[in-house]
Amino acid sequence: MDKNQAVAAIGLFSGLGQRELAALAGVAETRRYARGADIFFAGEPAQGFFSVASGKVRIYQTSLAGKEHILHVFGPGEVFAEVAVFSGGVYPASAQVLEDGEYLFFPRERFRRLLKDEPDLAMNMLGLLSIRLRQLVKKLEDLSLREVPARLAAHLLLLQAQSRKRRLALDLPKGQLAAYLGTIPETLSRVLRRFSDEGVIILSGTTLEILDAGRLEAYAGVGGTGGGKEDASGGRGA
């Protein structure tokens, strides 16, 4: 891995000059993880934050009952566990690798010393944290106010916007996607089948093609327009 190129590709550091990027590369450590590897667990001391150079990682929490809830999935150019830079303490969630890849690790103390000399970096970090907070608030709103068809439709539209293609590769296995959307695999499968039967999508394995984006937008409306009610067990509500 070329650390300088990997650092330059991080969205958090966009707009910084070559000198600042070189300083960041000097702080970063390169790490390689295989699919299924655990990067850290919730409750472990937070020693620093990470950036994805290649591959994909999921951030999740586990309830007392043992149920996993996926909070976010990060890909190349994105950072995670950055709260550790400011708060120290422990990691509030766990991180597991979804695809073989390379990562940059920024040790907390070395990075904080660098921030003192580079105030633009501090401003970028504050901007990122505010965006993450808005994303978390929106997700909590979606999970509490929207039904499963609306959540799935919004997620598919986001994937389409990111890839700019109608044919998509699902970014998570179906079981994990269900957890990310706050539902169970049976309900997710039923909604996918419903979308397929209605001619909204074509699903083949882990590949999905959007046939009617307009219908997806209708499903993704606040309150799950067109989505109907689903109870906690995956059945149809009254």
N, C-alpha and C positions, 0 to 999 in steps of 0.2 A: 504494500500500500504506500502511495506517495502521500505523506501526511499534509504537505502544503496544499495539494489539490483537494484532499478530503476536507480540510478545514475551510477552504475557499467555497466548497459546495454546500456548506451549512447555512441554511436560511437565516438563522439567528445572527450570523456575522456578516450578512450582506451589507454592502456599502462601506466596509472597512478597507483601509489601504493595505498595501503589501507589507508594510512594516508591522502593522497590528496583526495581520494574518500570520506572519512569520513568528511573532511572539506567541501566538496561540498554539501554533504547531510545535513550538519548543516546550510548551507546557503539557501537551497531550501525550498520552500513551496509547499504542496500538494494541488491540486485542482481537482475537478470532474466536468465534463460538460456533458450534455445530447446532443443527436443528434439535430442539428439545432441551438444550442446555439452560440452566437457571443462572441468570446474571446476578440477581440478588433476591432476597426474600423480605417481605414486610417485617419490620421490627429490627432488622440488622442495622448496625451503625452506618450512617450515610457518609461515605468517604469522598464522594464526588458525583459528577454527572457524566452522561454518555451521549454520544452522537452515533447514528447509524451511517456507516460509509457504504455498506452493501448488505442486503438481507432485510429482515423484518423482525420486529419484536412486539410482544403484547405485554401490556401492563394490566395486572388484575389483582383483585382482592378475594380472599376466601372467607366466607361467613363461618360462624361457630358451628353451623350444621354441615360444613364441608362443601358448600356450593360456591363455585367460582363465578365472579362477575367481572367481565372484561371492561376496563375503563377506557382503554385507547390502544390503537395499533400504530406503530411508528415505522417509517421506511427511510430510505436514503435521504440524507440532508436534514433529518429532523433530530432534535435532542430530546432526552427524557431524564427524569430524576434531577432536574435542575434546581428544584426547591432546596436540595441539600446544600447548594452553594451559600444560601442565605441563612437557613434555619439550623443546619447541622442536625443533631439528634439522630433519628432513625428514618429509614425509608418507609413511607406510609403504605406502600403497595409492593407487589412482587413483579419481577420482570423475567419473561421466558422467551427464548429465541424460537421464531417460527420458520426461519430459513437460514441455512448456512450463510455466514457473512462475516464482515470485518467491522470493527467498532473503534471509536476513539473514546478514551476515558480521560476526563479532566479532573485531577485531584483537587479537592475542595480548597485546601490551604494555598496551594500554588496558584490556583485560579483567582482566589480572593486577593492575593498580593498583586496579581496582574491588573485587577480591576482598579486598584488604587492609582495606578499609573495610566490607565486607559478609561477615562470617564464615559466615552462613547459606548464601550462595552457594557457598562453598568446600565445605561439608558436602554440599550437593546434588550438586556435581560429583563428589565422592568416591563418593557413593551410585550415581551413574550409571555411573562407571567399574567399580565392583564388579559391577553388573548386566551390563555388556557383557562382562566377563571370564567370568562364569558362562555367558552365551550362547555365547561362543566355545568354551568347554570342552565345552558340550553339543553344539554343531555338530560339533566334531572327533570326539566320541564317536559321534554319529549316523553320520558318514561312515565311521568305521572299523568299527563294530559292526553297523550296519543295512544291509539290502539295499535296492535301489532302490524296490520297492513300499512298504516301510515308510517310507522317507524321503518319498516322494510323499504317502502317506496322512497322515503327520504334518503336512506342509505344508498340505494341503487342510483338515485339521481346524483348523489355526491360522487360516487365512483365514476359515473359517466362524465361529470364535469372535470374531474381530475385527469381522466384518460383521454377525454375528447373523442371517445369512440362509442359506438352502439354495442359492440361485442366486448364483454367484460370478463375478467377472471375474478371470481369471488375472492376477496382478500383474506377470508378466514374459512376454515372448515365449517360445515354447517352447524355442528354442535357448538363451536365457539362463537359463531355468528349469532346463534340463538341467545347465548349468554350475553353477548354484547348488546343485543337489542332488548334484553330484559324479558325473555320468554323462554319456552322450552322447545327442544328440537321437533317434537310432534306438531306443535302449532306453526313453527316456521315452515315445515314441509307442507302443511296444509295451505298456508298462505301462498307459498311459491307455486303450488299446484293450481290454486285458484287464479293467480295471475296468468299462468300458462294457459289454462282453460279459457280464459277471457281474451286471449290473444294479445296480452300486454307484453309478455316476454316469451322467449324460447330458452329452456334450460336443458343443458346437456352436460352432465357431470358437474365439474366446477366452472364451466363456461356458461355465460348467460348473455343473451342478446336482447336488447330493448327494442320492441317493435312499436310501442305506442307511449312515447314520453309524456304526451298530454294526459293520458290516463294515470300514469304514475304521479304526475303533478297533482291531479285531483285527489288521489289517494293520500298524498303527503300533506294535504291541507290540514290546518289546525283542527284537532279533535278527530282526525282520521276520516275526513270526508270520503264517503263511498266505501269505507273500510269495514263498517259493522263492528259490533262489540264482541270481544273474546274474553271469556272468564279465565281465571288463573290456571285452570287445568287444561286449557286449550280448547274448550267447547264454545259454542255460540251462546252469547248472552241473550237476555230478553230484549 
